[in-house]
């Protein structure tokens, strides 16, 4: 059995005493949006493939 211990809890959103703020221009926002869209499409494809594999396994059992 492994155990992870901690000496102090850090509330969400307060990890840095002086959080860094970023200014994102339209070009960077478009780049991020395209990257997120590509990752979403890839994940959807993986999900569809997994569902099809599961259906094939169920058909083999019958």
C-alpha positions in Angstrom: 0.0 0.0 0.0 1.3 3.4 -0.9 0.3 6.7 0.8 0.7 10.3 -0.3 0.9 12.7 2.6 0.9 16.5 2.8 2.0 19.0 5.3 -0.4 21.8 4.2 -3.4 22.1 2.0 -3.4 24.8 -0.7 -6.8 26.2 -1.6 -7.6 26.1 -5.3 -6.5 29.3 -7.1 -4.1 30.6 -4.5 -1.0 28.5 -5.2 1.0 31.6 -6.2 1.2 34.6 -3.9 1.3 36.8 -7.0 -0.4 34.9 -9.8 0.8 35.7 -13.4 -1.8 37.3 -15.6 -1.5 36.9 -19.4 -2.7 39.1 -22.2 -3.8 36.9 -25.1 -4.2 38.5 -28.5 -6.6 37.3 -31.1 -3.9 35.4 -33.0 -2.9 33.4 -29.9 -6.5 32.8 -29.1 -7.1 31.4 -32.6 -4.1 29.1 -32.2 -5.3 27.8 -28.8 -8.8 27.3 -30.2 -7.5 25.3 -33.2 -5.3 23.2 -30.9 -8.2 22.5 -28.6 -10.4 21.6 -31.6 -7.8 19.2 -32.9 -7.5 17.5 -29.5 -11.3 17.3 -29.2 -11.7 15.7 -32.6 -8.9 13.2 -31.8 -10.6 12.3 -28.5 -14.0 11.9 -30.3 -12.4 9.6 -32.9 -10.8 7.5 -30.1 -14.1 7.3 -28.3 -15.9 6.2 -31.5 -13.2 3.5 -32.2 -13.5 2.2 -28.6 -17.3 2.0 -28.8 -17.1 0.2 -32.1 -14.5 -2.3 -30.7 -16.8 -2.8 -27.7 -19.8 -3.5 -30.0 -17.7 -6.0 -32.0 -16.7 -7.8 -28.8 -20.3 -8.0 -27.7 -21.3 -9.4 -31.1 -18.6 -12.1 -30.8 -20.0 -13.2 -27.5 -23.5 -13.8 -29.0 
